[in-house]
Amino acid sequence: MTHARLLGLPNVTQILAIGASCAGLFAFIRFMDSRWAYIPYVFCITAAIAAIVFIFSRRPTFSVTAAVTVTVLQGLASYVKHQLNGMALHVYDLLFTARDGDLFSFLVEYYPLLGLGALAVLAATAVMLIVLFRLESPVWTLLPVRLSLLPLAIALSAATYPRAQTFDSDYLPFTAGYNASALYFSLGHIRHLTGPAPIEERFFSVKPTTNLAAAPTCGRLADKADFFLVLSESQSPAALAPDLALPQDIRNSFRSGDGRMRAMNVETFGAGTWMTNFSVLTGLSTADFGWQAPYVNAVMEGRIRHSLPQLFADCGYRTIALMTLKYRSVNEGPFLKSLGFETVFDADAMKLGSFGARDSDYFDFVQKLVAEHRKTDGRPLFISMQTMFTHGPFTTRLPAASAVSAAPLSDDPELDEYARRVIVARRDLAAFIEARRMDPGPRGSVLAEFGDHQSAATKRFVDPDNLSRDTTDFRSAMYETFFAVHGFGADVNYAKLGDRVDAPFLASRILAATSLPKSPVFDDLAELSRSCEGRMHLCMDRAVVDQHLAARHQAGLLVVD
């Protein structure tokens, strides 16, 4: 036996194989990440994984290949996640998403080929690693030597951990899709599980200048109009380029009752409906939560003591929420209940869980709900409802969409399908609006609609070069949707709505423009929306936003510690 084998050193073949694996890893990181500063850290984490495998296997080539494979697979998984919901993989996904059975059932129902492809890749990877393990003979490296490699790799990982910079905050790796490093970078966020949340770090040293603990102003019973809040899935007139052969009535359908089009800026692209819904209902920016943004439903359940539904409930309204997914998907059902909704109907309760349910099915459910309520309950209504027909994937042709037109609406098949679904969804909504106009209720009705995010199908119109440079600029074209307000037997001061607003300010603008209930929190948000010119997370005078957050915290209305 040679001295190299006695010392447990790899032979020439193993060295070449390890070198090839490292070269492949370097190329993968550069392609997926593009940032030199993160390459050493990803290599060190990969080395730590290899050290763990080597302790038990005593096979250097197998250990390095297995570690590189893990890094590549997590990068590919992050890429898929970023394509689906606009956020890269995070360690919190292992804590929240991995246990979300309802979300996985949704993914299987909507993206079955993705699941089959993932299983095929995992099976092929397992076969490759098993074959490599059996082909390689173990080296006789002493256990203390093998054990010493792990703390060395961990120390190097800590030393090379990327430090946040002004242009590269904790939020950037996840919205920009730096998929090779995002999961490993998020390991540094584990400390927040027991420490302060990112949003608290914004205002913990700020002294509030106003008291937001006062009771709401509910007004007279005669002024308590019913309020219908409609979330229009994946719709934005800003992304419906002239290239799409959409009828003019569809383009006009995004206008408010005064005939004007209004823009709303959100903080997610391509997916993340719950994030925009969170902002509208709470008056909080998900971007203020940093990397916790995709998990706000979980981390903030029971911690927001004043919200839009709670305000209406305190003023005698019956509050109802309609979900298009199952109750526990992304923890949305429990979160909505904690906000103050008396009743939450999920897809199962409405018996509308199958892919391709039309928005008219949700509106019909609401129509029956309203009719039954008015026969037995004299309270005014607040109904917050989601829609689903324009949700991807768009590789599947839905019959209702196919019946729209014989002529194609786009030369891109997926974009053509998306445009067809938009037409169906807009006409379903128009019918619902007309029904509310014809039957506004005894005290009138206010109907507001907003887009939750743009569709990935229209990305080429807002990011034609596919550079994703604007992923952290929440005033870029990628994050522009819309909102519209209509009053039926209830006055709306459209001038108070403005022309553009961030999602967290939407509810406050609507309350200020109508006779709907008000509260110190939403009054303060309305004032902030004016002084910040509709911006919240990116307000030029950020100190006033932080003072508002501190005041909510001091009043016990926002619990983050």
Secondary structure as a PSIPRED ss2 file (coil, helix, strand):
# PSIPRED VFORMAT (PSIPRED V4.0)

   1 M C   1.000  0.000  0.000
   2 T C   1.000  0.000  0.000
   3 H H   0.000  1.000  0.000
   4 A H   0.000  1.000  0.000
   5 R H   0.000  1.000  0.000
   6 L H   0.000  1.000  0.000
   7 L H   0.000  1.000  0.000
   8 G C   1.000  0.000  0.000
   9 L C   1.000  0.000  0.000
  10 P C   1.000  0.000  0.000
  11 N C   1.000  0.000  0.000
  12 V H   0.000  1.000  0.000
  13 T H   0.000  1.000  0.000
  14 Q H   0.000  1.000  0.000
  15 I H   0.000  1.000  0.000
  16 L H   0.000  1.000  0.000
  17 A H   0.000  1.000  0.000
  18 I H   0.000  1.000  0.000
  19 G H   0.000  1.000  0.000
  20 A H   0.000  1.000  0.000
  21 S H   0.000  1.000  0.000
  22 C H   0.000  1.000  0.000
  23 A H   0.000  1.000  0.000
  24 G H   0.000  1.000  0.000
  25 L H   0.000  1.000  0.000
  26 F H   0.000  1.000  0.000
  27 A H   0.000  1.000  0.000
  28 F H   0.000  1.000  0.000
  29 I H   0.000  1.000  0.000
  30 R H   0.000  1.000  0.000
  31 F H   0.000  1.000  0.000
  32 M H   0.000  1.000  0.000
  33 D C   1.000  0.000  0.000
  34 S C   1.000  0.000  0.000
  35 R C   1.000  0.000  0.000
  36 W H   0.000  1.000  0.000
  37 A H   0.000  1.000  0.000
  38 Y H   0.000  1.000  0.000
  39 I H   0.000  1.000  0.000
  40 P H   0.000  1.000  0.000
  41 Y H   0.000  1.000  0.000
  42 V H   0.000  1.000  0.000
  43 F H   0.000  1.000  0.000
  44 C H   0.000  1.000  0.000
  45 I H   0.000  1.000  0.000
  46 T H   0.000  1.000  0.000
  47 A H   0.000  1.000  0.000
  48 A H   0.000  1.000  0.000
  49 I H   0.000  1.000  0.000
  50 A H   0.000  1.000  0.000
  51 A H   0.000  1.000  0.000
  52 I H   0.000  1.000  0.000
  53 V H   0.000  1.000  0.000
  54 F H   0.000  1.000  0.000
  55 I H   0.000  1.000  0.000
  56 F H   0.000  1.000  0.000
  57 S H   0.000  1.000  0.000
  58 R C   1.000  0.000  0.000
  59 R C   1.000  0.000  0.000
  60 P H   0.000  1.000  0.000
  61 T H   0.000  1.000  0.000
  62 F H   0.000  1.000  0.000
  63 S H   0.000  1.000  0.000
  64 V H   0.000  1.000  0.000
  65 T H   0.000  1.000  0.000
  66 A H   0.000  1.000  0.000
  67 A H   0.000  1.000  0.000
  68 V H   0.000  1.000  0.000
  69 T H   0.000  1.000  0.000
  70 V H   0.000  1.000  0.000
  71 T H   0.000  1.000  0.000
  72 V H   0.000  1.000  0.000
  73 L H   0.000  1.000  0.000
  74 Q H   0.000  1.000  0.000
  75 G H   0.000  1.000  0.000
  76 L H   0.000  1.000  0.000
  77 A H   0.000  1.000  0.000
  78 S H   0.000  1.000  0.000
  79 Y H   0.000  1.000  0.000
  80 V H   0.000  1.000  0.000
  81 K H   0.000  1.000  0.000
  82 H H   0.000  1.000  0.000
  83 Q H   0.000  1.000  0.000
  84 L H   0.000  1.000  0.000
  85 N H   0.000  1.000  0.000
  86 G C   1.000  0.000  0.000
  87 M C   1.000  0.000  0.000
  88 A C   1.000  0.000  0.000
  89 L C   1.000  0.000  0.000
  90 H C   1.000  0.000  0.000
  91 V H   0.000  1.000  0.000
  92 Y H   0.000  1.000  0.000
  93 D H   0.000  1.000  0.000
  94 L H   0.000  1.000  0.000
  95 L H   0.000  1.000  0.000
  96 F C   1.000  0.000  0.000
  97 T H   0.000  1.000  0.000
  98 A H   0.000  1.000  0.000
  99 R H   0.000  1.000  0.000
 100 D C   1.000  0.000  0.000
 101 G H   0.000  1.000  0.000
 102 D H   0.000  1.000  0.000
 103 L H   0.000  1.000  0.000
 104 F H   0.000  1.000  0.000
 105 S H   0.000  1.000  0.000
 106 F H   0.000  1.000  0.000
 107 L H   0.000  1.000  0.000
 108 V H   0.000  1.000  0.000
 109 E H   0.000  1.000  0.000
 110 Y H   0.000  1.000  0.000
 111 Y C   1.000  0.000  0.000
 112 P H   0.000  1.000  0.000
 113 L H   0.000  1.000  0.000
 114 L H   0.000  1.000  0.000
 115 G H   0.000  1.000  0.000
 116 L H   0.000  1.000  0.000
 117 G H   0.000  1.000  0.000
 118 A H   0.000  1.000  0.000
 119 L H   0.000  1.000  0.000
 120 A H   0.000  1.000  0.000
 121 V H   0.000  1.000  0.000
 122 L H   0.000  1.000  0.000
 123 A H   0.000  1.000  0.000
 124 A H   0.000  1.000  0.000
 125 T H   0.000  1.000  0.000
 126 A H   0.000  1.000  0.000
 127 V H   0.000  1.000  0.000
 128 M H   0.000  1.000  0.000
 129 L H   0.000  1.000  0.000
 130 I H   0.000  1.000  0.000
 131 V H   0.000  1.000  0.000
 132 L H   0.000  1.000  0.000
 133 F H   0.000  1.000  0.000
 134 R H   0.000  1.000  0.000
 135 L H   0.000  1.000  0.000
 136 E C   1.000  0.000  0.000
 137 S C   1.000  0.000  0.000
 138 P C   1.000  0.000  0.000
 139 V C   1.000  0.000  0.000
 140 W C   1.000  0.000  0.000
 141 T C   1.000  0.000  0.000
 142 L C   1.000  0.000  0.000
 143 L H   0.000  1.000  0.000
 144 P H   0.000  1.000  0.000
 145 V H   0.000  1.000  0.000
 146 R H   0.000  1.000  0.000
 147 L H   0.000  1.000  0.000
 148 S H   0.000  1.000  0.000
 149 L H   0.000  1.000  0.000
 150 L H   0.000  1.000  0.000
 151 P H   0.000  1.000  0.000
 152 L H   0.000  1.000  0.000
 153 A H   0.000  1.000  0.000
 154 I H   0.000  1.000  0.000
 155 A H   0.000  1.000  0.000
 156 L H   0.000  1.000  0.000
 157 S H   0.000  1.000  0.000
 158 A H   0.000  1.000  0.000
 159 A H   0.000  1.000  0.000
 160 T H   0.000  1.000  0.000
 161 Y C   1.000  0.000  0.000
 162 P C   1.000  0.000  0.000
 163 R C   1.000  0.000  0.000
 164 A C   1.000  0.000  0.000
 165 Q E   0.000  0.000  1.000
 166 T C   1.000  0.000  0.000
 167 F C   1.000  0.000  0.000
 168 D E   0.000  0.000  1.000
 169 S C   1.000  0.000  0.000
 170 D C   1.000  0.000  0.000
 171 Y C   1.000  0.000  0.000
 172 L H   0.000  1.000  0.000
 173 P H   0.000  1.000  0.000
 174 F H   0.000  1.000  0.000
 175 T H   0.000  1.000  0.000
 176 A C   1.000  0.000  0.000
 177 G C   1.000  0.000  0.000
 178 Y C   1.000  0.000  0.000
 179 N C   1.000  0.000  0.000
 180 A C   1.000  0.000  0.000
 181 S C   1.000  0.000  0.000
 182 A H   0.000  1.000  0.000
 183 L H   0.000  1.000  0.000
 184 Y H   0.000  1.000  0.000
 185 F H   0.000  1.000  0.000
 186 S H   0.000  1.000  0.000
 187 L H   0.000  1.000  0.000
 188 G H   0.000  1.000  0.000
 189 H H   0.000  1.000  0.000
 190 I H   0.000  1.000  0.000
 191 R H   0.000  1.000  0.000
 192 H H   0.000  1.000  0.000
 193 L H   0.000  1.000  0.000
 194 T C   1.000  0.000  0.000
 195 G C   1.000  0.000  0.000
 196 P C   1.000  0.000  0.000
 197 A C   1.000  0.000  0.000
 198 P C   1.000  0.000  0.000
 199 I C   1.000  0.000  0.000
 200 E H   0.000  1.000  0.000
 201 E H   0.000  1.000  0.000
 202 R H   0.000  1.000  0.000
 203 F H   0.000  1.000  0.000
 204 F C   1.000  0.000  0.000
 205 S C   1.000  0.000  0.000
 206 V C   1.000  0.000  0.000
 207 K C   1.000  0.000  0.000
 208 P C   1.000  0.000  0.000
 209 T C   1.000  0.000  0.000
 210 T C   1.000  0.000  0.000
 211 N C   1.000  0.000  0.000
 212 L C   1.000  0.000  0.000
 213 A C   1.000  0.000  0.000
 214 A C   1.000  0.000  0.000
 215 A C   1.000  0.000  0.000
 216 P C   1.000  0.000  0.000
 217 T E   0.000  0.000  1.000
 218 C C   1.000  0.000  0.000
 219 G C   1.000  0.000  0.000
 220 R C   1.000  0.000  0.000
 221 L H   0.000  1.000  0.000
 222 A H   0.000  1.000  0.000
 223 D H   0.000  1.000  0.000
 224 K C   1.000  0.000  0.000
 225 A C   1.000  0.000  0.000
 226 D E   0.000  0.000  1.000
 227 F E   0.000  0.000  1.000
 228 F E   0.000  0.000  1.000
 229 L E   0.000  0.000  1.000
 230 V E   0.000  0.000  1.000
 231 L E   0.000  0.000  1.000
 232 S E   0.000  0.000  1.000
 233 E C   1.000  0.000  0.000
 234 S C   1.000  0.000  0.000
 235 Q C   1.000  0.000  0.000
 236 S C   1.000  0.000  0.000
 237 P H   0.000  1.000  0.000
 238 A H   0.000  1.000  0.000
 239 A H   0.000  1.000  0.000
 240 L C   1.000  0.000  0.000
 241 A C   1.000  0.000  0.000
 242 P C   1.000  0.000  0.000
 243 D C   1.000  0.000  0.000
 244 L C   1.000  0.000  0.000
 245 A C   1.000  0.000  0.000
 246 L C   1.000  0.000  0.000
 247 P C   1.000  0.000  0.000
 248 Q H   0.000  1.000  0.000
 249 D H   0.000  1.000  0.000
 250 I H   0.000  1.000  0.000
 251 R H   0.000  1.000  0.000
 252 N H   0.000  1.000  0.000
 253 S C   1.000  0.000  0.000
 254 F C   1.000  0.000  0.000
 255 R C   1.000  0.000  0.000
 256 S C   1.000  0.000  0.000
 257 G C   1.000  0.000  0.000
 258 D C   1.000  0.000  0.000
 259 G C   1.000  0.000  0.000
 260 R C   1.000  0.000  0.000
 261 M C   1.000  0.000  0.000
 262 R E   0.000  0.000  1.000
 263 A E   0.000  0.000  1.000
 264 M E   0.000  0.000  1.000
 265 N E   0.000  0.000  1.000
 266 V C   1.000  0.000  0.000
 267 E C   1.000  0.000  0.000
 268 T C   1.000  0.000  0.000
 269 F C   1.000  0.000  0.000
 270 G C   1.000  0.000  0.000
 271 A C   1.000  0.000  0.000
 272 G C   1.000  0.000  0.000
 273 T H   0.000  1.000  0.000
 274 W H   0.000  1.000  0.000
 275 M H   0.000  1.000  0.000
 276 T H   0.000  1.000  0.000
 277 N H   0.000  1.000  0.000
 278 F H   0.000  1.000  0.000
 279 S H   0.000  1.000  0.000
 280 V H   0.000  1.000  0.000
 281 L H   0.000  1.000  0.000
 282 T H   0.000  1.000  0.000
 283 G C   1.000  0.000  0.000
 284 L C   1.000  0.000  0.000
 285 S C   1.000  0.000  0.000
 286 T H   0.000  1.000  0.000
 287 A H   0.000  1.000  0.000
 288 D H   0.000  1.000  0.000
 289 F H   0.000  1.000  0.000
 290 G H   0.000  1.000  0.000
 291 W H   0.000  1.000  0.000
 292 Q H   0.000  1.000  0.000
 293 A H   0.000  1.000  0.000
 294 P H   0.000  1.000  0.000
 295 Y H   0.000  1.000  0.000
 296 V H   0.000  1.000  0.000
 297 N H   0.000  1.000  0.000
 298 A H   0.000  1.000  0.000
 299 V H   0.000  1.000  0.000
 300 M C   1.000  0.000  0.000
 301 E C   1.000  0.000  0.000
 302 G C   1.000  0.000  0.000
 303 R C   1.000  0.000  0.000
 304 I E   0.000  0.000  1.000
 305 R C   1.000  0.000  0.000
 306 H C   1.000  0.000  0.000
 307 S C   1.000  0.000  0.000
 308 L H   0.000  1.000  0.000
 309 P H   0.000  1.000  0.000
 310 Q H   0.000  1.000  0.000
 311 L H   0.000  1.000  0.000
 312 F H   0.000  1.000  0.000
 313 A H   0.000  1.000  0.000
 314 D H   0.000  1.000  0.000
 315 C C   1.000  0.000  0.000
 316 G C   1.000  0.000  0.000
 317 Y C   1.000  0.000  0.000
 318 R E   0.000  0.000  1.000
 319 T E   0.000  0.000  1.000
 320 I E   0.000  0.000  1.000
 321 A E   0.000  0.000  1.000
 322 L E   0.000  0.000  1.000
 323 M C   1.000  0.000  0.000
 324 T C   1.000  0.000  0.000
 325 L C   1.000  0.000  0.000
 326 K C   1.000  0.000  0.000
 327 Y C   1.000  0.000  0.000
 328 R C   1.000  0.000  0.000
 329 S H   0.000  1.000  0.000
 330 V H   0.000  1.000  0.000
 331 N H   0.000  1.000  0.000
 332 E H   0.000  1.000  0.000
 333 G H   0.000  1.000  0.000
 334 P H   0.000  1.000  0.000
 335 F H   0.000  1.000  0.000
 336 L H   0.000  1.000  0.000
 337 K H   0.000  1.000  0.000
 338 S H   0.000  1.000  0.000
 339 L H   0.000  1.000  0.000
 340 G C   1.000  0.000  0.000
 341 F C   1.000  0.000  0.000
 342 E C   1.000  0.000  0.000
 343 T E   0.000  0.000  1.000
 344 V E   0.000  0.000  1.000
 345 F E   0.000  0.000  1.000
 346 D C   1.000  0.000  0.000
 347 A H   0.000  1.000  0.000
 348 D H   0.000  1.000  0.000
 349 A H   0.000  1.000  0.000
 350 M H   0.000  1.000  0.000
 351 K C   1.000  0.000  0.000
 352 L C   1.000  0.000  0.000
 353 G C   1.000  0.000  0.000
 354 S C   1.000  0.000  0.000
 355 F C   1.000  0.000  0.000
 356 G C   1.000  0.000  0.000
 357 A C   1.000  0.000  0.000
 358 R C   1.000  0.000  0.000
 359 D H   0.000  1.000  0.000
 360 S H   0.000  1.000  0.000
 361 D H   0.000  1.000  0.000
 362 Y H   0.000  1.000  0.000
 363 F H   0.000  1.000  0.000
 364 D H   0.000  1.000  0.000
 365 F H   0.000  1.000  0.000
 366 V H   0.000  1.000  0.000
 367 Q H   0.000  1.000  0.000
 368 K H   0.000  1.000  0.000
 369 L H   0.000  1.000  0.000
 370 V H   0.000  1.000  0.000
 371 A H   0.000  1.000  0.000
 372 E H   0.000  1.000  0.000
 373 H H   0.000  1.000  0.000
 374 R H   0.000  1.000  0.000
 375 K H   0.000  1.000  0.000
 376 T H   0.000  1.000  0.000
 377 D C   1.000  0.000  0.000
 378 G C   1.000  0.000  0.000
 379 R C   1.000  0.000  0.000
 380 P C   1.000  0.000  0.000
 381 L E   0.000  0.000  1.000
 382 F E   0.000  0.000  1.000
 383 I E   0.000  0.000  1.000
 384 S E   0.000  0.000  1.000
 385 M E   0.000  0.000  1.000
 386 Q E   0.000  0.000  1.000
 387 T C   1.000  0.000  0.000
 388 M C   1.000  0.000  0.000
 389 F C   1.000  0.000  0.000
 390 T C   1.000  0.000  0.000
 391 H C   1.000  0.000  0.000
 392 G C   1.000  0.000  0.000
 393 P C   1.000  0.000  0.000
 394 F C   1.000  0.000  0.000
 395 T C   1.000  0.000  0.000
 396 T C   1.000  0.000  0.000
 397 R C   1.000  0.000  0.000
 398 L C   1.000  0.000  0.000
 399 P H   0.000  1.000  0.000
 400 A H   0.000  1.000  0.000
 401 A H   0.000  1.000  0.000
 402 S H   0.000  1.000  0.000
 403 A C   1.000  0.000  0.000
 404 V C   1.000  0.000  0.000
 405 S C   1.000  0.000  0.000
 406 A C   1.000  0.000  0.000
 407 A C   1.000  0.000  0.000
 408 P C   1.000  0.000  0.000
 409 L C   1.000  0.000  0.000
 410 S C   1.000  0.000  0.000
 411 D C   1.000  0.000  0.000
 412 D C   1.000  0.000  0.000
 413 P H   0.000  1.000  0.000
 414 E H   0.000  1.000  0.000
 415 L H   0.000  1.000  0.000
 416 D H   0.000  1.000  0.000
 417 E H   0.000  1.000  0.000
 418 Y H   0.000  1.000  0.000
 419 A H   0.000  1.000  0.000
 420 R H   0.000  1.000  0.000
 421 R H   0.000  1.000  0.000
 422 V H   0.000  1.000  0.000
 423 I H   0.000  1.000  0.000
 424 V H   0.000  1.000  0.000
 425 A H   0.000  1.000  0.000
 426 R H   0.000  1.000  0.000
 427 R H   0.000  1.000  0.000
 428 D H   0.000  1.000  0.000
 429 L H   0.000  1.000  0.000
 430 A H   0.000  1.000  0.000
 431 A H   0.000  1.000  0.000
 432 F H   0.000  1.000  0.000
 433 I H   0.000  1.000  0.000
 434 E H   0.000  1.000  0.000
 435 A H   0.000  1.000  0.000
 436 R H   0.000  1.000  0.000
 437 R H   0.000  1.000  0.000
 438 M H   0.000  1.000  0.000
 439 D C   1.000  0.000  0.000
 440 P C   1.000  0.000  0.000
 441 G C   1.000  0.000  0.000
 442 P C   1.000  0.000  0.000
 443 R C   1.000  0.000  0.000
 444 G C   1.000  0.000  0.000
 445 S E   0.000  0.000  1.000
 446 V E   0.000  0.000  1.000
 447 L E   0.000  0.000  1.000
 448 A E   0.000  0.000  1.000
 449 E E   0.000  0.000  1.000
 450 F E   0.000  0.000  1.000
 451 G E   0.000  0.000  1.000
 452 D C   1.000  0.000  0.000
 453 H C   1.000  0.000  0.000
 454 Q C   1.000  0.000  0.000
 455 S C   1.000  0.000  0.000
 456 A H   0.000  1.000  0.000
 457 A H   0.000  1.000  0.000
 458 T H   0.000  1.000  0.000
 459 K H   0.000  1.000  0.000
 460 R H   0.000  1.000  0.000
 461 F H   0.000  1.000  0.000
 462 V H   0.000  1.000  0.000
 463 D C   1.000  0.000  0.000
 464 P C   1.000  0.000  0.000
 465 D C   1.000  0.000  0.000
 466 N C   1.000  0.000  0.000
 467 L C   1.000  0.000  0.000
 468 S C   1.000  0.000  0.000
 469 R C   1.000  0.000  0.000
 470 D C   1.000  0.000  0.000
 471 T C   1.000  0.000  0.000
 472 T C   1.000  0.000  0.000
 473 D C   1.000  0.000  0.000
 474 F C   1.000  0.000  0.000
 475 R C   1.000  0.000  0.000
 476 S C   1.000  0.000  0.000
 477 A H   0.000  1.000  0.000
 478 M H   0.000  1.000  0.000
 479 Y H   0.000  1.000  0.000
 480 E E   0.000  0.000  1.000
 481 T C   1.000  0.000  0.000
 482 F C   1.000  0.000  0.000
 483 F E   0.000  0.000  1.000
 484 A E   0.000  0.000  1.000
 485 V E   0.000  0.000  1.000
 486 H E   0.000  0.000  1.000
 487 G E   0.000  0.000  1.000
 488 F E   0.000  0.000  1.000
 489 G C   1.000  0.000  0.000
 490 A C   1.000  0.000  0.000
 491 D C   1.000  0.000  0.000
 492 V C   1.000  0.000  0.000
 493 N C   1.000  0.000  0.000
 494 Y H   0.000  1.000  0.000
 495 A H   0.000  1.000  0.000
 496 K H   0.000  1.000  0.000
 497 L H   0.000  1.000  0.000
 498 G C   1.000  0.000  0.000
 499 D C   1.000  0.000  0.000
 500 R E   0.000  0.000  1.000
 501 V E   0.000  0.000  1.000
 502 D E   0.000  0.000  1.000
 503 A H   0.000  1.000  0.000
 504 P H   0.000  1.000  0.000
 505 F H   0.000  1.000  0.000
 506 L H   0.000  1.000  0.000
 507 A H   0.000  1.000  0.000
 508 S H   0.000  1.000  0.000
 509 R H   0.000  1.000  0.000
 510 I H   0.000  1.000  0.000
 511 L H   0.000  1.000  0.000
 512 A H   0.000  1.000  0.000
 513 A H   0.000  1.000  0.000
 514 T C   1.000  0.000  0.000
 515 S C   1.000  0.000  0.000
 516 L C   1.000  0.000  0.000
 517 P C   1.000  0.000  0.000
 518 K E   0.000  0.000  1.000
 519 S C   1.000  0.000  0.000
 520 P H   0.000  1.000  0.000
 521 V H   0.000  1.000  0.000
 522 F H   0.000  1.000  0.000
 523 D H   0.000  1.000  0.000
 524 D H   0.000  1.000  0.000
 525 L H   0.000  1.000  0.000
 526 A H   0.000  1.000  0.000
 527 E H   0.000  1.000  0.000
 528 L H   0.000  1.000  0.000
 529 S H   0.000  1.000  0.000
 530 R H   0.000  1.000  0.000
 531 S H   0.000  1.000  0.000
 532 C C   1.000  0.000  0.000
 533 E C   1.000  0.000  0.000
 534 G C   1.000  0.000  0.000
 535 R C   1.000  0.000  0.000
 536 M C   1.000  0.000  0.000
 537 H C   1.000  0.000  0.000
 538 L C   1.000  0.000  0.000
 539 C C   1.000  0.000  0.000
 540 M C   1.000  0.000  0.000
 541 D C   1.000  0.000  0.000
 542 R H   0.000  1.000  0.000
 543 A H   0.000  1.000  0.000
 544 V H   0.000  1.000  0.000
 545 V H   0.000  1.000  0.000
 546 D H   0.000  1.000  0.000
 547 Q H   0.000  1.000  0.000
 548 H H   0.000  1.000  0.000
 549 L H   0.000  1.000  0.000
 550 A H   0.000  1.000  0.000
 551 A H   0.000  1.000  0.000
 552 R H   0.000  1.000  0.000
 553 H H   0.000  1.000  0.000
 554 Q H   0.000  1.000  0.000
 555 A C   1.000  0.000  0.000
 556 G C   1.000  0.000  0.000
 557 L C   1.000  0.000  0.000
 558 L E   0.000  0.000  1.000
 559 V C   1.000  0.000  0.000
 560 V C   1.000  0.000  0.000
 561 D C   1.000  0.000  0.000
